[in-house]
Amino acid sequence: MNNLQPYVFLPLFAGFWCAIEAVLSLLGGWHRLAKRYPDHPFPSGKLFRFSSASMGFGLPVNYGSCLYVRVSESGIRLSTLFLFRFMHPPMFIPWSEFTSCQKGWFVFWPGVELRFQNSDSRIVFRGWTGNAILKQWQQLHEAHQQIV
């Protein structure tokens, strides 16, 4: 009987892992955003590995050090580490989909919050990634104001 334990444990663990990933994706809004903003070929821009962010309201889903974030002139590409990919497909969100980008304190951490047009969704980035997103946002808006 002891020889069968790995054969029982591994499928149960994988099923439990996938169930947790699915719940987090649905609660935080990743699944909904990925459907709305499908991935496309890699944009040029700065890649931030092992980034942290949170998504959702109330008790947001925290993605601690498991994101790849590429910040480009056209938008932001988000993807997760392979182990967290179930129900978390990569997505690309153009800058035009955001209404605001602001620095502040969120729960107990400083971060940069992006809010979406026509949606109550938000993403809060922390650390170097958040600072790069804020800098890119400011550059885009300064360029837009110079044109107008």
Backbone as numpy.savetxt, mean C-alpha at the origin, in Angstrom:
# Nx Ny Nz CAx CAy CAz Cx Cy Cz
1.42 -42.64 13.47 0.61 -41.44 13.47 1.47 -40.17 13.47
2.61 -40.20 14.17 3.48 -39.03 14.22 4.03 -38.66 12.86
4.17 -39.63 11.95 4.70 -39.35 10.62 3.72 -38.55 9.77
2.45 -38.55 10.09 1.46 -37.83 9.30 1.29 -36.37 9.74
1.82 -35.99 10.86 1.59 -34.64 11.38 2.02 -33.53 10.42
3.18 -33.59 9.78 3.52 -32.52 8.83 2.53 -32.44 7.67
2.00 -33.57 7.26 1.04 -33.58 6.15 -0.27 -32.93 6.54
-0.57 -32.90 7.81 -1.79 -32.24 8.29 -1.50 -30.79 8.62
-0.36 -30.53 9.27 -0.04 -29.19 9.72 0.17 -28.21 8.57
0.95 -28.59 7.58 1.29 -27.67 6.50 0.08 -27.18 5.71
-0.84 -28.06 5.28 -2.04 -27.54 4.59 -2.92 -26.68 5.49
-3.03 -27.06 6.76 -3.83 -26.24 7.69 -3.19 -24.87 7.89
-1.88 -24.84 8.04 -1.19 -23.57 8.21 -1.34 -22.70 6.97
-1.16 -23.28 5.78 -1.30 -22.52 4.53 -2.72 -21.98 4.38
-3.71 -22.80 4.71 -5.10 -22.34 4.63 -5.38 -21.21 5.61
-4.87 -21.33 6.81 -5.05 -20.30 7.84 -4.36 -19.00 7.40
-3.14 -19.12 6.87 -2.38 -17.96 6.39 -3.16 -17.23 5.30
-3.68 -17.98 4.32 -4.43 -17.37 3.22 -5.71 -16.72 3.71
-6.37 -17.33 4.68 -7.59 -16.75 5.24 -7.29 -15.41 5.92
-6.22 -15.35 6.67 -5.84 -14.09 7.33 -5.51 -13.03 6.29
-4.75 -13.41 5.27 -4.39 -12.46 4.20 -5.65 -11.93 3.50
-6.61 -12.80 3.25 -7.85 -12.38 2.59 -8.62 -11.38 3.46
-8.73 -11.66 4.74 -9.45 -10.76 5.65 -8.76 -9.40 5.72
-7.44 -9.40 5.83 -6.70 -8.13 5.89 -6.87 -7.32 4.60
-6.83 -8.00 3.46 -6.99 -7.31 2.18 -8.37 -6.68 2.06
-9.39 -7.39 2.50 -10.76 -6.87 2.41 -11.00 -5.75 3.43
-10.53 -5.93 4.66 -10.75 -4.92 5.70 -10.00 -3.62 5.42
-8.75 -3.73 4.97 -7.93 -2.54 4.73 -8.25 -1.84 3.43
-8.91 -2.53 2.50 -9.26 -1.91 1.23 -8.29 -2.21 0.10
-7.26 -3.00 0.34 -6.29 -3.31 -0.71 -6.98 -3.97 -1.90
-7.82 -4.94 -1.62 -8.48 -5.70 -2.69 -9.31 -4.77 -3.58
-10.05 -3.88 -2.95 -10.90 -2.93 -3.70 -10.04 -1.96 -4.52
-8.98 -1.45 -3.93 -8.10 -0.52 -4.64 -7.38 -1.21 -5.80
-6.94 -2.44 -5.59 -6.23 -3.16 -6.66 -7.16 -3.44 -7.85
-8.44 -3.64 -7.59 -9.38 -3.82 -8.70 -9.56 -2.52 -9.46
-9.57 -1.42 -8.73 -9.78 -0.11 -9.35 -8.52 0.40 -10.05
-7.35 0.07 -9.52 -6.08 0.55 -10.05 -5.16 -0.63 -10.37
-5.41 -1.33 -11.46 -4.57 -2.49 -11.78 -3.13 -2.07 -12.07
-2.25 -3.01 -11.89 -0.83 -2.78 -12.13 -0.57 -2.62 -13.62
0.46 -1.89 -13.97 0.92 -1.81 -15.34 2.44 -1.83 -15.32
3.09 -1.88 -16.46 4.56 -2.01 -16.46 5.22 -1.01 -15.52
6.31 -1.44 -14.98 7.01 -0.67 -13.96 7.29 0.75 -14.42
6.82 1.75 -13.69 7.19 3.12 -14.02 8.62 3.38 -13.54
9.24 4.37 -14.13 10.55 4.77 -13.62 10.30 5.48 -12.29
11.30 5.59 -11.50 11.16 6.27 -10.22 11.92 5.54 -9.14
11.87 6.08 -7.96 12.61 5.54 -6.82 11.83 4.39 -6.19
12.52 3.27 -5.98 11.93 2.10 -5.35 12.31 2.06 -3.87
11.31 1.90 -3.02 11.52 1.76 -1.58 11.13 0.34 -1.19
12.10 -0.42 -0.72 11.86 -1.80 -0.30 11.57 -1.83 1.20
10.77 -2.80 1.60 10.45 -3.02 3.01 9.85 -1.77 3.65
8.95 -1.14 2.92 8.28 0.07 3.41 7.11 -0.31 4.31
6.66 0.67 5.07 5.52 0.48 5.96 4.42 1.47 5.61
3.18 0.99 5.72 2.02 1.84 5.48 0.83 1.23 6.18
-0.23 2.02 6.31 -1.48 1.50 6.83 -2.61 1.97 5.91
-3.64 1.14 5.83 -4.77 1.43 4.95 -6.06 1.21 5.73
-7.05 2.06 5.43 -8.35 1.90 6.06 -8.58 2.91 7.17
-9.81 2.89 7.70 -10.20 3.80 8.77 -10.47 3.01 10.04
-10.69 3.73 11.13 -10.93 3.05 12.40 -9.64 2.40 12.85
-9.62 1.09 12.82 -8.40 0.34 13.07 -7.83 -0.08 11.72
-6.95 0.73 11.16 -6.43 0.42 9.83 -5.56 -0.84 9.83
-5.46 -1.45 8.68 -4.58 -2.59 8.50 -3.16 -2.06 8.31
-2.25 -2.56 9.12 -0.87 -2.11 9.09 -0.03 -3.06 8.25
0.69 -2.52 7.30 1.62 -3.29 6.48 3.03 -2.88 6.89
3.54 -3.50 7.93 4.83 -3.12 8.49 5.99 -3.78 7.78
6.80 -3.00 7.13 8.04 -3.44 6.48 7.83 -4.59 5.50
6.70 -4.61 4.82 6.44 -5.69 3.86 6.00 -5.17 2.49
6.18 -3.88 2.24 5.75 -3.30 0.97 6.94 -2.89 0.10
6.73 -3.00 -1.20 7.60 -2.38 -2.18 6.81 -1.21 -2.74
7.37 -0.02 -2.67 6.69 1.18 -3.14 7.60 1.87 -4.14
7.08 2.10 -5.34 7.85 2.84 -6.35 7.15 4.18 -6.55
7.87 5.27 -6.30 7.35 6.63 -6.42 7.87 7.21 -7.72
6.96 7.57 -8.62 7.36 8.10 -9.92 6.59 9.39 -10.21
6.92 10.03 -11.31 6.22 11.25 -11.72 4.78 10.97 -12.13
4.49 9.72 -12.50 3.13 9.39 -12.94 2.25 8.84 -11.83
2.84 8.32 -10.75 2.03 7.78 -9.66 2.84 6.91 -8.72
2.13 6.06 -8.00 2.73 5.20 -6.99 2.37 3.75 -7.30
3.39 2.90 -7.32 3.15 1.47 -7.51 3.36 0.79 -6.17
2.39 -0.03 -5.77 2.45 -0.76 -4.51 2.42 -2.26 -4.76
3.27 -2.98 -4.06 3.21 -4.43 -4.06 3.72 -4.93 -2.71
3.38 -6.17 -2.39 3.80 -6.75 -1.12 4.89 -7.80 -1.36
5.56 -8.17 -0.29 6.49 -9.30 -0.36 5.72 -10.53 -0.80
6.41 -11.48 -1.40 5.77 -12.68 -1.94 4.89 -13.40 -0.92
5.34 -13.51 0.31 4.58 -14.25 1.33 3.23 -13.59 1.66
3.09 -12.33 1.34 1.86 -11.60 1.65 1.05 -11.28 0.39
1.34 -11.93 -0.72 0.74 -11.58 -2.00 -0.69 -12.08 -2.18
-1.12 -13.10 -1.43 -2.48 -13.63 -1.60 -3.50 -12.51 -1.33
-4.37 -12.27 -2.29 -5.40 -11.22 -2.23 -4.80 -9.81 -2.15
-3.52 -9.68 -2.45 -2.84 -8.39 -2.46 -2.08 -8.23 -3.78
-2.79 -8.16 -4.91 -2.07 -8.00 -6.18 -1.42 -6.62 -6.26
-0.33 -6.51 -7.01 0.30 -5.19 -7.19 -0.69 -4.21 -7.84
-0.51 -2.93 -7.53 -1.38 -1.91 -8.11 -0.57 -0.66 -8.41
-1.09 0.11 -9.35 -0.48 1.39 -9.70 -1.56 2.46 -9.59
-1.30 3.48 -8.76 -2.27 4.55 -8.54 -1.70 5.86 -9.09
-2.34 6.43 -10.12 -1.86 7.71 -10.66 -2.06 8.84 -9.66
-1.21 9.84 -9.74 -1.32 10.99 -8.84 -2.67 11.68 -8.96
-3.26 11.64 -10.14 -4.54 12.33 -10.35 -5.67 11.74 -9.51
-5.48 10.57 -8.94 -6.52 9.94 -8.12 -6.50 10.41 -6.67
-5.48 11.17 -6.29 -5.37 11.64 -4.92 -5.86 13.08 -4.81
-6.55 13.38 -3.70 -7.02 14.74 -3.48 -6.11 15.51 -2.53
-5.42 14.79 -1.64 -4.55 15.48 -0.71 -3.39 14.59 -0.28
-2.34 15.26 0.15 -1.15 14.59 0.68 -0.65 15.48 1.81
-0.69 14.96 3.02 -0.28 15.79 4.15 0.47 14.99 5.20
1.38 15.70 5.84 2.18 15.12 6.92 1.43 15.29 8.23
1.55 14.31 9.11 0.90 14.41 10.41 1.21 13.21 11.27
0.50 13.14 12.42 0.62 12.00 13.33 -0.62 11.15 13.17
-0.42 9.85 12.97 -1.52 8.93 12.77 -1.37 7.80 13.76
-2.32 7.69 14.65 -2.28 6.80 15.81 -1.08 7.23 16.64
0.02 6.50 16.62 1.20 6.87 17.42 2.42 7.19 16.57
2.27 7.18 15.25 3.42 7.34 14.36 3.26 8.53 13.45
4.38 9.21 13.16 4.32 10.26 12.13 4.25 9.59 10.76
3.59 10.25 9.85 3.47 9.69 8.51 2.94 10.70 7.52
2.75 10.25 6.31 2.21 11.07 5.23 0.95 10.37 4.74
-0.15 11.10 4.78 -1.45 10.54 4.41 -1.86 10.98 3.01
-2.24 10.01 2.19 -2.81 10.27 0.87 -4.29 9.93 0.91
-5.12 10.86 0.45 -6.57 10.62 0.36 -6.98 10.55 -1.10
-7.97 9.71 -1.37 -8.42 9.45 -2.73 -9.62 10.30 -3.12
-9.73 10.56 -4.42 -10.92 11.23 -4.97 -12.10 10.26 -4.92
-13.28 10.79 -4.71 -14.52 10.01 -4.76 -14.48 8.75 -3.92
-13.79 8.81 -2.79 -13.67 7.63 -1.94 -13.26 8.08 -0.54
-13.58 7.25 0.43 -13.13 7.53 1.79 -11.82 6.80 2.09
-11.21 6.22 1.07 -9.96 5.47 1.26 -8.80 6.41 1.54
-7.85 5.89 2.27 -6.62 6.62 2.54 -5.49 5.63 2.77
-4.29 6.09 2.53 -3.08 5.31 2.81 -2.13 6.22 3.57
-1.58 5.73 4.65 -0.60 6.48 5.43 0.75 5.77 5.31
1.73 6.47 4.76 3.08 5.93 4.60 3.97 6.48 5.69
4.91 5.67 6.15 5.83 6.09 7.20 7.27 6.09 6.69
8.09 6.84 7.37 9.53 6.83 7.11 9.94 7.49 5.81
11.03 6.96 5.24 11.59 7.52 4.01 10.57 7.53 2.88
9.76 6.50 2.83 8.77 6.40 1.76 7.78 7.55 1.83
7.26 7.81 3.01 6.32 8.92 3.19 6.93 10.25 2.81
8.17 10.48 3.20 8.84 11.74 2.87 9.03 11.89 1.36
9.38 10.79 0.67 9.56 10.85 -0.78 8.23 11.12 -1.49
7.15 10.52 -0.98 5.82 10.75 -1.57 5.41 12.20 -1.39
5.61 12.75 -0.21 5.27 14.15 0.03 6.10 15.07 -0.87
7.37 14.79 -1.02 8.24 15.61 -1.88 7.76 15.55 -3.34
7.43 14.37 -3.83 6.96 14.24 -5.21 5.64 14.96 -5.39
4.74 14.84 -4.43 3.44 15.53 -4.47 3.65 17.04 -4.56
4.52 17.56 -3.71 4.79 19.00 -3.71 5.40 19.46 -5.02
6.32 18.69 -5.59 6.92 19.05 -6.86 5.87 19.07 -7.97
4.98 18.10 -7.99 3.94 18.05 -9.02 2.99 19.23 -8.90
2.64 19.60 -7.67 1.71 20.72 -7.48 2.37 22.07 -7.74
3.66 22.19 -7.43 4.38 23.43 -7.78 4.46 23.59 -9.29
4.74 22.51 -10.00 4.80 22.56 -11.46 3.43 22.90 -12.04
2.39 22.35 -11.46 1.02 22.61 -11.95 0.62 24.09 -11.71
1.03 24.63 -10.57 0.70 26.02 -10.28 1.48 26.97 -11.19
2.69 26.62 -11.58 3.46 27.45 -12.49 2.84 27.47 -13.89
2.21 26.36 -14.27 1.56 26.30 -15.58 0.31 27.15 -15.58
-0.45 27.12 -14.49 -1.71 27.87 -14.38 -1.41 29.28 -14.10
